[in-house]
């Protein structure tokens, strides 16, 4: 092959790659990104979350988190008009009925729209672009804070009408399903050490900043690791192994959260290592991801016990 032909061939390949890149670049929609939503649901503001991203040249796909349940895949998000979109999604834990149907649009940098619920009622919502949360390299830590004093629930409050939480023999106990327990103090970046115990088949969790649930659900010692069981960040991050002890045994979590990056160590084994949490999980207290938040212990799904709950904040 002559040098001239080689040059023409290289030029042709470069031109083709440039054209393909141009098409790809043009396919990026202003709708794309991760959005923190607030929905008017059952007389309250329900925190939710939406991710929109491209798949190939022309298709938009995504994920959705409602007030409860795990992150749900959206197979296709259809666009129409100017920055308007629609998609439908099957029910998960909602009452049986029709699929939920979304309509939304981008206006002045924010999303707004409506959702037809499974029973046919109309829910309105608004959304803002989820913030980028700064990560601190080589963090320096402040003094540890013991959020449980071993005597009572001072420094905590319940989220609900039924307060089933008691302290017996230095152990914080939820003997039956009732209300979630929320710390009065709020934190941004931290290390957390907890010691906990659950009976067979129980289900609880710890919400970091009140928004990201690290699961405490009995999946059995021999089950494959999953994000819905102990060690996972519910609906998003799967542990690399099942490091659970048996139900009824005392277990430990050591969790570090800086920005969106989380490391989860269960019973001395690091099962999630410096991974990014994309957005809020179902059951979050709010969707204000840029703000500090409390710890919330799930108490409405089953019995749980704690004998240590120590947080070490990042030094400012």
C-alpha positions as CSV (number, residue, x, y, z in Angstrom):
1,X,0.0,0.0,0.0
2,X,1.4,3.4,-1.0
3,X,1.9,6.2,1.6
4,X,-0.8,8.2,-0.2
5,X,-3.4,5.3,0.1
6,X,-2.4,4.9,3.8
7,X,-3.0,8.6,4.4
8,X,-6.4,8.4,2.7
9,X,-7.3,5.4,4.7
10,X,-6.3,7.0,8.0
11,X,-8.2,10.1,7.0
12,X,-11.3,8.1,6.2
13,X,-11.2,6.2,9.5
14,X,-10.6,9.5,11.4
15,X,-13.5,11.1,9.6
16,X,-15.8,8.1,10.3
17,X,-14.9,8.1,14.0
18,X,-15.4,11.8,14.2
19,X,-18.8,11.5,12.6
20,X,-19.8,8.7,14.9
21,X,-18.6,10.7,17.9
22,X,-20.7,13.6,16.7
23,X,-23.8,11.5,16.4
24,X,-23.1,10.1,19.9
25,X,-22.5,13.5,21.3
26,X,-25.7,14.9,19.8
27,X,-27.7,12.0,21.4
28,X,-27.0,13.4,24.9
29,X,-30.3,14.8,26.2
30,X,-30.6,17.6,28.8
31,X,-33.0,15.2,30.6
32,X,-30.1,12.9,31.4
33,X,-28.7,12.7,34.9
34,X,-29.8,11.8,38.4
35,X,-32.7,13.7,39.9
36,X,-33.9,14.1,43.5
37,X,-37.7,14.1,43.5
38,X,-40.4,15.2,45.9
39,X,-43.9,13.7,45.3
40,X,-47.1,14.6,46.9
41,X,-48.2,11.2,48.2
42,X,-50.9,10.4,50.8
43,X,-51.0,13.9,52.1
44,X,-47.2,14.0,52.6
45,X,-44.0,14.8,50.7
46,X,-42.6,11.5,49.6
47,X,-38.9,11.5,48.7
48,X,-38.1,9.7,45.4
49,X,-35.3,9.5,42.8
50,X,-35.0,9.2,39.1
51,X,-32.0,8.4,36.8
52,X,-32.2,9.0,33.1
53,X,-29.4,8.0,30.7
54,X,-28.9,7.0,27.1
55,X,-28.5,3.5,25.7
56,X,-27.1,3.6,22.3
57,X,-27.8,6.5,20.0
58,X,-31.5,7.2,20.5
59,X,-32.9,5.3,23.4
60,X,-33.2,6.7,27.0
61,X,-33.4,4.3,29.9
62,X,-33.2,4.7,33.6
63,X,-34.0,3.8,37.2
64,X,-36.7,5.0,39.6
65,X,-36.9,4.9,43.4
66,X,-40.3,5.5,45.0
67,X,-41.1,6.2,48.7
68,X,-40.7,2.5,49.3
69,X,-39.2,-0.5,47.5
70,X,-36.0,-0.9,45.7
71,X,-34.5,0.9,42.6
72,X,-36.5,-0.2,39.6
73,X,-35.3,-0.4,36.0
74,X,-37.0,1.7,33.4
75,X,-36.8,-0.1,30.0
76,X,-37.5,3.0,27.9
77,X,-38.1,6.6,28.5
78,X,-39.9,8.2,25.5
79,X,-39.4,11.9,24.7
80,X,-41.8,14.2,22.9
81,X,-42.1,18.0,22.3
82,X,-39.4,20.1,23.8
83,X,-37.7,18.3,26.7
84,X,-40.8,16.3,27.7
85,X,-40.8,12.6,28.5
86,X,-43.0,9.7,29.6
87,X,-42.5,6.2,30.8
88,X,-44.5,3.5,32.6
89,X,-43.3,1.1,35.3
90,X,-45.0,-2.0,36.9
91,X,-46.0,-1.9,40.5
92,X,-43.6,-3.4,43.1
93,X,-45.0,-3.1,46.7
94,X,-47.9,-0.8,45.7
95,X,-51.5,-2.0,45.7
96,X,-52.3,-4.1,42.6
97,X,-53.7,-2.2,39.7
98,X,-52.4,-0.6,36.6
99,X,-48.8,0.2,35.8
100,X,-47.6,3.6,37.1
101,X,-47.5,6.1,34.3
102,X,-45.1,9.1,34.4
103,X,-45.2,12.4,32.5
104,X,-42.5,15.0,33.0
105,X,-40.7,17.9,31.5
106,X,-37.6,20.0,32.0
107,X,-38.3,23.6,32.9
108,X,-35.6,26.1,33.9
109,X,-33.2,23.3,34.9
110,X,-35.8,21.5,37.0
111,X,-38.1,18.5,36.3
112,X,-41.8,18.6,37.1
113,X,-44.6,16.3,36.2
114,X,-47.2,13.8,37.3
115,X,-47.6,10.1,38.0
116,X,-50.7,8.1,37.7
117,X,-50.6,5.7,40.7
118,X,-51.7,2.1,40.5
119,X,-55.2,3.0,41.7
120,X,-55.6,5.7,39.1
121,X,-55.0,8.7,41.4
122,X,-52.8,11.6,40.1
123,X,-49.6,12.4,42.0
124,X,-47.6,15.6,41.2
125,X,-43.9,15.8,41.6
126,X,-40.9,18.1,41.2
127,X,-37.2,17.3,40.9
128,X,-33.8,18.9,41.1
129,X,-30.5,17.6,39.8
130,X,-28.8,15.5,42.4
131,X,-25.8,17.3,43.9
132,X,-22.2,16.2,43.5
133,X,-21.0,15.3,46.9
134,X,-17.4,16.1,47.6
135,X,-15.0,13.3,48.5
136,X,-12.2,13.9,51.0
137,X,-8.9,12.2,50.3
138,X,-6.9,11.1,53.4
139,X,-9.6,12.1,55.9
140,X,-8.9,13.1,59.4
141,X,-11.4,12.0,62.0
142,X,-13.0,13.8,65.0
143,X,-13.8,12.2,68.4
144,X,-16.1,9.2,68.4
145,X,-19.7,9.9,69.6
146,X,-21.7,7.2,71.3
147,X,-25.2,7.7,70.1
148,X,-26.6,4.9,72.4
149,X,-25.9,5.5,76.1
150,X,-26.8,1.9,77.2
151,X,-29.6,3.2,79.5
152,X,-32.4,4.8,77.5
153,X,-33.2,6.3,74.1
154,X,-32.0,9.8,74.9
155,X,-30.9,11.5,71.7
156,X,-33.4,9.6,69.6
157,X,-37.0,9.9,68.6
158,X,-39.5,7.7,66.9
159,X,-41.0,8.2,63.4
160,X,-44.5,6.9,63.9
161,X,-47.3,6.5,66.5
162,X,-46.1,3.2,68.1
163,X,-43.0,3.4,70.2
164,X,-41.9,-0.2,70.7
165,X,-38.2,0.6,71.5
166,X,-37.0,-0.3,74.9
167,X,-33.6,-0.7,76.7
168,X,-33.0,-3.9,78.6
169,X,-29.6,-4.9,80.2
170,X,-27.8,-2.3,78.2
171,X,-29.3,-3.4,74.9
172,X,-31.5,-1.2,72.6
173,X,-34.3,-3.5,71.5
174,X,-37.3,-3.4,69.1
175,X,-39.1,-6.6,70.2
176,X,-41.7,-6.3,67.5
177,X,-42.6,-4.2,64.4
178,X,-43.5,-0.6,65.1
179,X,-41.8,2.7,64.4
180,X,-38.4,3.6,63.0
181,X,-36.0,5.2,65.4
182,X,-34.2,8.4,64.3
183,X,-31.1,10.1,65.9
184,X,-31.5,13.7,66.9
185,X,-28.0,14.6,65.6
186,X,-27.3,14.9,61.9
187,X,-24.1,14.0,60.2
188,X,-22.5,14.5,56.8
189,X,-19.3,12.3,56.5
190,X,-18.5,9.7,59.1
191,X,-17.3,6.3,60.2
192,X,-20.0,4.2,62.0
193,X,-19.5,1.1,64.3
194,X,-22.6,-0.8,65.3
195,X,-23.1,-4.2,67.0
196,X,-26.5,-5.8,66.4
197,X,-28.5,-9.0,66.5
198,X,-31.7,-10.2,64.8
199,X,-33.8,-13.3,65.1
200,X,-34.3,-15.7,62.2
201,X,-36.2,-14.2,59.3
202,X,-36.1,-10.6,60.6
203,X,-35.6,-7.5,58.5
204,X,-34.2,-4.1,59.5
205,X,-31.6,-1.6,58.3
206,X,-29.6,1.5,59.0
207,X,-30.3,4.6,56.9
208,X,-27.1,6.7,56.5
209,X,-28.0,10.4,56.6
210,X,-31.5,9.1,56.7
211,X,-31.3,8.4,53.0
212,X,-29.2,5.3,52.1
213,X,-30.2,2.0,53.7
214,X,-27.5,-0.5,54.6
215,X,-29.5,-3.7,54.9
216,X,-29.9,-5.9,58.0
217,X,-32.1,-8.6,56.6
218,X,-31.7,-12.3,57.4
219,X,-30.8,-14.0,54.1
220,X,-29.3,-17.0,55.8
221,X,-25.6,-17.8,56.2
222,X,-25.5,-19.9,53.1
223,X,-27.4,-17.6,50.7
224,X,-25.7,-15.9,47.8
225,X,-25.0,-12.2,48.5
226,X,-27.6,-9.8,47.3
227,X,-28.3,-6.1,47.8
228,X,-31.6,-7.0,49.5
229,X,-29.9,-9.0,52.2
230,X,-27.4,-8.1,55.0
231,X,-24.3,-6.3,53.7
232,X,-26.0,-4.6,50.8
233,X,-27.1,-1.0,50.1
234,X,-30.7,-1.7,49.3
235,X,-31.5,-1.9,45.6
236,X,-28.1,-0.5,44.5
237,X,-24.9,-2.1,45.9
238,X,-24.4,-5.9,46.2
239,X,-21.9,-7.2,48.8
240,X,-19.0,-9.2,47.3
241,X,-19.7,-12.1,49.7
242,X,-22.1,-13.2,52.4
243,X,-20.3,-12.5,55.6
244,X,-23.3,-12.9,57.9
245,X,-23.2,-14.9,61.0
246,X,-26.3,-16.9,62.0
247,X,-29.5,-15.3,63.2
248,X,-29.3,-14.8,67.0
249,X,-25.6,-14.1,67.0
250,X,-24.1,-10.7,67.6
251,X,-22.7,-9.1,64.5
252,X,-20.8,-5.9,63.6
253,X,-20.9,-3.3,60.9
254,X,-18.1,-0.8,60.3
255,X,-19.3,1.7,57.7
256,X,-17.5,4.7,56.2
257,X,-19.5,7.3,54.1
258,X,-17.7,10.2,52.5
259,X,-19.6,12.0,49.9
260,X,-21.3,9.3,47.9
261,X,-18.6,6.7,48.5
262,X,-19.3,4.0,51.0
263,X,-17.3,1.1,52.4
264,X,-19.1,-1.6,54.3
265,X,-17.3,-4.1,56.6
266,X,-19.5,-6.8,58.0
267,X,-18.1,-9.0,60.8
268,X,-14.5,-7.9,59.9
269,X,-14.9,-8.6,56.1
270,X,-15.1,-5.7,53.7
271,X,-18.1,-6.6,51.5
272,X,-18.5,-3.2,49.7
273,X,-15.3,-1.2,49.0
274,X,-15.3,2.5,48.3
275,X,-18.4,2.2,46.0
276,X,-20.6,5.0,44.9
277,X,-24.2,5.2,46.1
278,X,-26.2,6.6,43.1
279,X,-29.2,8.0,45.0
280,X,-31.6,7.6,47.9
281,X,-33.1,4.2,48.7
282,X,-36.7,3.4,49.3
283,X,-38.0,4.5,52.7
284,X,-35.6,7.5,52.9
285,X,-36.6,10.4,55.2
286,X,-36.0,13.0,52.4
287,X,-34.3,13.5,49.1
288,X,-32.2,16.5,50.1
289,X,-28.9,14.8,49.3
290,X,-26.7,17.9,49.7
291,X,-27.6,18.2,53.4
292,X,-26.4,16.4,56.6
293,X,-28.9,13.9,57.9
294,X,-29.6,11.6,60.9
295,X,-29.3,7.9,61.3
296,X,-32.5,6.0,61.1
297,X,-32.9,2.5,62.3
298,X,-35.7,0.5,60.6
299,X,-38.1,-0.8,63.2
300,X,-41.2,-1.4,61.1
301,X,-40.2,-4.6,59.5
302,X,-39.2,-6.9,62.3
303,X,-37.3,-7.3,65.7
304,X,-33.8,-5.9,66.0
305,X,-31.2,-5.3,68.9
306,X,-28.2,-3.0,69.2
307,X,-25.6,-2.9,71.9
308,X,-23.3,-0.3,70.3
309,X,-23.9,2.6,68.0
310,X,-20.8,4.8,67.7
311,X,-20.2,7.5,65.0
312,X,-16.9,9.2,64.3
313,X,-17.5,12.4,62.2
314,X,-15.1,13.7,59.6
315,X,-13.0,16.5,61.1
316,X,-13.9,19.9,59.7
